[in-house]
């Protein structure tokens, strides 16, 4: 996108901005999705929520590593299959979210159960077809309505700030 005349201000433009974007999305996602899923599994109570808070740091590390090492590369290969060169920003973002949430929800339905149970077992596979669609739905709506819009807004604000700085430097 950098080479085109129009540079999208709502997306990261370099590695540092990509890291900021990832941190915003992952922190919001883990802190909302995990408590909702655990609450649905074990009941919504203060005790369950506080137990979930103890798991969240581990889940956050797993989410970031899974995004960077597994989902990101896979989505990078799949996205061009589904999105054409003439498709707009919203289509690209939507497909990116759908593909990422699909991959992550499949993996994290399994890994998250293991982390929550503090053991590796066949339990997530036994309940997978019942649990995964629910987890996908929760993650999809959190991503599309909260996490991604907040991260894109932060990127836009960052780019506005950078443009103002550059403008002041050019005027000096």
Secondary structure, 3 states (H helix, E strand, C coil): CCCCCCCCCCCCCCHHHHHHHHHHHHHHHHHHHHHHHHHHHHCCCHHHHHHHHHHHHHHHHHHHHHHHHHHHHHHHHHHHHHCCCCCCHHHHHHHHHHHHHHHHHHHHHHHHHHHHHCCCCCHHHHCHHHHHHHHHHHHHHHHHHHHHHHHHHHHHHHHHHHHHHHHHHHHC
